């Protein structure tokens, strides 16, 4: 049986995540307040950040940057797409 959360990102009741998506307190907050739909949106945004900033996610500096952006994306003013990013045409 799935669980529902009041998604902080989408501002609506939606299906919650099945497991903690990230370790520590941030992961716990995300699990409690972020829906599956919003998490999928973050994964797409994170991919843009990794590609445009040419990050290697195993490097501590890159992980710290991504964690800070994740915090902003869900609980702050939002995470910006890099200026160099051009969205593909549909």
C-alpha positions as CSV (number, residue, x, y, z in Angstrom):
1,X,0.0,0.0,0.0
2,X,1.4,3.4,-1.0
3,X,1.5,6.3,1.4
4,X,0.5,9.9,0.7
5,X,2.4,13.1,1.6
6,X,1.5,16.7,1.4
7,X,4.2,17.5,-1.2
8,X,6.1,20.7,-0.4
9,X,7.2,21.1,-4.0
10,X,3.9,20.5,-5.8
11,X,1.7,21.9,-3.0
12,X,-0.7,19.0,-3.2
13,X,-1.4,15.6,-1.7
14,X,0.4,13.0,-3.7
15,X,2.0,9.5,-3.5
16,X,5.1,9.5,-1.3
17,X,8.4,7.8,-1.8
18,X,8.8,4.2,-0.8
19,X,12.2,4.6,0.8
20,X,14.6,7.3,2.0
21,X,16.0,8.8,-1.2
22,X,19.1,10.3,0.4
23,X,21.0,9.7,3.7
24,X,20.8,11.8,6.8
25,X,18.4,14.5,7.9
26,X,17.9,15.9,4.4
27,X,16.8,12.4,3.1
28,X,14.4,12.1,6.0
29,X,12.8,15.5,5.3
30,X,12.5,14.6,1.6
31,X,10.9,11.2,2.5
32,X,8.4,12.9,4.8
33,X,7.5,15.9,2.6
34,X,8.2,15.2,-1.1
35,X,6.2,13.1,-3.5
36,X,7.4,10.6,-6.1
37,X,6.5,13.0,-8.9
38,X,8.5,15.9,-7.3
39,X,11.5,13.5,-6.7
40,X,11.4,12.5,-10.4
41,X,11.5,16.2,-11.3
42,X,14.5,16.7,-9.1
43,X,16.3,13.8,-10.8
44,X,15.9,15.5,-14.1
45,X,17.1,18.8,-12.7
46,X,20.0,17.1,-11.1
47,X,21.0,15.5,-14.4
48,X,21.1,19.0,-16.0
49,X,23.2,20.3,-13.1
50,X,25.7,17.4,-13.4
51,X,25.9,17.7,-17.2
52,X,26.1,21.5,-17.5
53,X,28.5,21.9,-14.6
54,X,30.5,18.8,-15.7
55,X,30.3,17.3,-12.2
56,X,31.6,14.0,-11.1
57,X,29.1,12.9,-8.4
58,X,31.6,10.8,-6.5
59,X,33.8,13.8,-5.8
60,X,33.0,15.3,-2.3
61,X,32.9,18.9,-3.7
62,X,30.3,17.9,-6.4
63,X,28.3,15.9,-3.8
64,X,28.2,18.9,-1.5
65,X,27.1,21.2,-4.4
66,X,24.3,18.8,-5.4
67,X,23.1,18.4,-1.8
68,X,22.9,22.2,-1.4
69,X,21.0,22.4,-4.6
70,X,18.6,19.6,-3.5
71,X,18.0,21.5,-0.3
72,X,17.2,24.7,-2.3
73,X,15.1,22.8,-4.8
74,X,12.7,21.4,-2.2
75,X,12.9,23.7,0.8
76,X,14.5,27.0,-0.3
77,X,13.8,29.4,-3.1
78,X,14.5,26.8,-5.8
79,X,17.5,25.6,-7.7
80,X,18.4,27.5,-10.9
81,X,19.2,25.9,-14.2
82,X,22.7,26.9,-15.4
83,X,22.6,29.8,-17.8
84,X,24.3,27.7,-20.5
85,X,21.5,25.2,-20.6
86,X,19.3,25.2,-23.6
87,X,16.2,23.0,-23.2
88,X,15.7,20.6,-26.1
89,X,12.8,21.5,-28.5
90,X,9.8,19.2,-28.3
